[in-house]
Amino acid sequence: MTRAAGMLLIHGAWQGAWAWDAWLAPMRARGWHPHAIDLPGNGADLAQDGAHAAAPGDITLDTYVDAVRAELDAFDGPCVIVAHSGAGVIASQVAEIMPGRVAAIVYVAGMMLPSGMGYGDLVEAARAEVENASGIAPYLVWSDDARVSSVPAEAALDIFLHDCPPEAARRAASLLTPQAEGGRALVATLSAARFGSVPRVYVEARRDRSVLLPLQRRMQALVPGALVRSIDCGHVPQLAQPEALAQIVCEALDGLGITHDKFSAARSGL
């Protein structure tokens, strides 16, 4: 039996809602009404006086979960959450807290981690076997107090965006913003009864230089049960291959019996 659902898109570290721009049209063409959000502290909440509504030291997993919960309230029914990269941890925690409001989670090269494990723990455990397991980490530039990191444009182009259209890649690299460490080093607390009840799709990116494929597959093994699909591209499929990703996601959701309904499940105001 199928059920209607809206769609909420959550960006990863150093990004914003703009990270999904190239993917909106292909999904709308397939009948979905995706809504991309800006997480607190990424610069989109910059106040007129120049102060951030959410200061770096205030950003935690709870900050992000609260922001996503507020967005879910704008949907008429259950919502598919599409989470890129580090946003996977956020999506998992939201599903734990309110499983009835999450129709499914789609992890796009995402951090689908077991309860109590951070991505740094996964990398550390794999370092001896997986070359360049640290991904972007060696290239980060840190604030003096080590509370905020930034990604140099050249590193972003090489690690995140190497297979994206050149002009689009340069734009994306220029839009990256400083990231609070409290919003990057995330650890979810999950249960089989709640998080485990939510259908999941994992779209692995086979040429990812950030969340490397061996690490993606370790997460799939550590958190079994997701419907796994594969795309031959780097860390940002929604920019590198938006049409292909849209096709993969829609077919996977269709296989789970989850469909769009442009009338009853669209986000209010869209």
C-alpha positions in Angstrom: 0.0 0.0 0.0 1.4 3.4 -1.0 1.4 6.5 1.2 1.9 10.1 0.3 4.8 12.1 1.6 6.4 15.5 1.4 10.2 15.9 1.1 12.7 17.8 3.2 16.3 18.2 2.1 19.1 18.7 4.7 22.5 19.9 3.7 25.8 18.7 5.2 28.6 20.6 6.9 29.8 24.0 5.5 26.8 24.1 3.2 23.4 25.7 3.0 20.0 25.1 1.3 21.7 26.2 -1.9 23.5 22.8 -2.0 20.3 21.3 -3.4 19.6 24.0 -6.1 20.4 21.8 -9.1 18.3 18.9 -7.7 15.0 20.8 -7.2 13.9 20.9 -10.9 14.5 17.1 -11.6 12.5 16.2 -8.5 9.7 18.7 -9.2 9.5 17.2 -12.7 8.8 13.9 -11.1 5.9 15.3 -9.0 7.7 16.0 -5.7 7.7 19.3 -3.8 11.2 19.2 -2.2 12.0 21.9 0.4 15.6 22.6 1.2 16.4 24.1 4.6 19.2 26.1 6.0 20.5 24.7 9.3 21.2 27.2 12.1 24.6 28.8 12.2 25.5 28.5 8.6 25.2 32.2 7.9 21.7 32.2 6.5 20.4 33.3 9.9 22.7 36.4 9.9 20.9 39.2 11.7 20.8 42.8 10.4 23.2 43.9 13.1 25.8 41.4 11.8 25.3 38.9 14.6 24.4 35.3 14.0 21.1 34.1 15.4 22.9 30.9 16.4 26.5 31.4 17.6 29.1 28.7 16.8 29.4 27.7 20.5 25.6 27.2 20.7 25.3 24.7 17.8 24.6 21.1 18.9 22.8 18.1 17.5 19.7 19.3 19.5 19.9 22.7 17.7 19.7 21.0 14.4 17.0 18.5 15.4 14.8 21.4 16.7 15.2 23.2 13.4 14.2 20.1 11.4 11.2 19.4 13.7 10.0 23.0 13.1 10.2 22.4 9.4 8.4 19.1 9.6 5.5 20.8 11.3 4.9 22.7 8.0 4.0 19.5 6.1 0.6 18.0 6.1 1.7 14.4 6.5 4.8 12.2 6.9 7.9 13.5 5.2 10.8 11.9 3.4 14.0 13.3 4.7 16.9 13.4 2.2 20.2 13.9 4.0 23.5 14.6 2.4 26.8 13.7 4.1 26.9 14.7 7.8 23.1 15.5 7.8 22.6 11.8 8.0 23.2 11.9 11.7 20.6 14.7 12.1 18.0 12.7 10.1 18.6 9.6 12.1 18.1 11.5 15.4 14.9 13.1 14.1 13.6 9.7 13.1 14.3 8.4 16.6 12.5 11.3 18.2 9.4 11.4 15.9 9.3 8.2 13.8 5.7 8.8 12.9 6.6 12.0 11.1 9.4 10.5 8.9 8.1 8.5 6.0 11.7 7.5 5.1 15.3 8.7 5.2 17.4 8.9 2.1 21.1 9.1 2.9 23.0 10.6 0.0 26.7 9.6 0.6 25.4 10.1 4.2 26.6 9.4 7.7 24.3 6.5 8.6 26.0 5.7 11.9 24.9 3.4 14.8 23.9 4.7 18.1 26.7 6.3 20.1 29.2 6.3 17.2 30.6 9.5 15.7 32.0 9.7 12.2 35.5 10.4 13.6 35.2 7.0 15.4 34.5 5.3 12.1 37.4 7.0 10.4 39.8 6.1 13.2 38.8 2.5 13.2 39.3 2.3 9.4 42.4 4.4 9.1 44.9 1.5 8.9 42.9 -0.2 6.1 41.4 2.7 4.1 43.8 5.1 2.4 42.8 8.8 2.8 40.0 7.8 5.2 40.2 11.3 6.7 38.7 12.9 3.6 38.5 16.6 3.9 39.8 16.7 7.5 43.5 17.4 6.7 42.6 20.4 4.6 40.4 22.2 7.2 41.4 25.7 8.4 40.5 26.2 12.1 39.7 29.3 14.1 42.1 30.1 17.0 39.8 28.5 19.5 39.3 25.4 17.3 35.5 25.8 17.5 34.9 26.6 13.9 36.4 25.1 10.7 36.5 26.3 7.1 37.1 24.5 3.8 39.6 26.2 1.4 38.1 26.5 -2.1 40.8 24.5 -3.7 40.3 21.6 -1.3 36.6 21.8 -1.8 37.1 21.5 -5.6 39.4 18.5 -5.2 37.6 16.6 -2.5 33.9 17.5 -2.7 33.3 18.8 -6.3 35.9 17.2 -8.5 33.4 15.7 -10.9 30.8 18.5 -10.9 30.4 20.9 -13.9 33.3 23.4 -13.5 31.2 26.6 -13.2 28.8 25.0 -10.8 31.7 23.6 -8.8 33.3 27.0 -8.5 30.0 28.5 -7.3 29.5 25.8 -4.7 33.1 26.2 -3.4 32.6 30.0 -3.1 29.4 29.5 -1.1 30.8 27.2 1.6 30.7 28.8 5.0 32.4 28.3 8.4 31.1 25.3 10.3 30.8 25.1 14.1 32.4 22.0 15.4 29.5 21.4 17.7 27.4 20.9 14.5 29.9 18.7 12.8 31.0 16.2 15.5 27.6 14.7 15.9 26.6 11.5 17.7 23.0 10.2 17.6 21.3 8.1 20.3 19.1 5.6 18.5 16.8 2.6 19.2 15.6 -0.3 17.1 12.0 0.4 18.1 11.9 4.0 16.9 14.7 4.8 14.5 14.7 1.2 13.4 11.1 1.4 12.3 11.7 4.0 9.7 12.4 2.8 6.1 15.8 3.9 4.8 17.5 4.2 1.5 21.3 4.6 1.2 22.7 6.1 -2.1 26.4 5.3 -2.1 28.7 7.5 -4.2 31.3 5.3 -5.7 33.9 8.0 -6.4 33.5 9.9 -3.2 36.7 11.4 -1.9 35.2 12.8 1.3 33.1 9.9 2.7 35.0 7.2 0.9 33.1 4.2 -0.5 34.7 1.7 2.0 33.5 3.9 4.8 30.0 4.1 3.3 29.9 0.4 3.1 31.1 0.0 6.7 28.1 2.1 7.7 25.8 0.0 5.7 27.1 -3.1 7.5 26.9 -1.4 10.9 23.3 -0.2 10.4 21.8 -2.9 8.2 18.3 -2.7 6.7 18.6 0.2 4.3 17.8 -0.3 0.6 21.1 0.4 -1.0 21.5 2.1 -4.4 24.7 3.2 -6.1 25.7 6.1 -8.3 29.0 6.5 -10.1 30.1 9.9 -8.9 31.8 11.9 -6.2 30.5 13.4 -2.9 27.8 15.7 -4.3 25.6 13.6 -6.6 22.8 16.3 -6.4 25.2 18.6 -8.3 27.3 16.2 -10.3 24.4 14.1 -11.6 21.1 15.6 -10.5 19.0 13.7 -13.0 20.5 10.4 -12.3 20.2 10.9 -8.5 16.5 11.9 -8.9 15.8 8.8 -10.9 17.5 6.6 -8.3 15.8 8.2 -5.4 12.3 8.1 -6.9 12.6 4.5 -8.0 13.9 3.5 -4.6 11.0 5.3 -2.8 8.6 3.8 -5.2 9.9 0.4 -4.3 9.2 1.2 -0.7 5.6 2.2 -1.5 6.3 5.8 -0.8 4.9 8.3 -3.4 4.4 12.0 -3.7 1.0 13.7 -3.5 1.3 17.2 -4.8 -2.1 18.2 -3.2 -2.3 16.8 0.3 1.4 16.3 1.2 3.0 19.5 -0.2 4.7 21.8 2.2 2.5 24.7 3.3 3.1 27.8 1.1 4.7 26.0 -1.8 
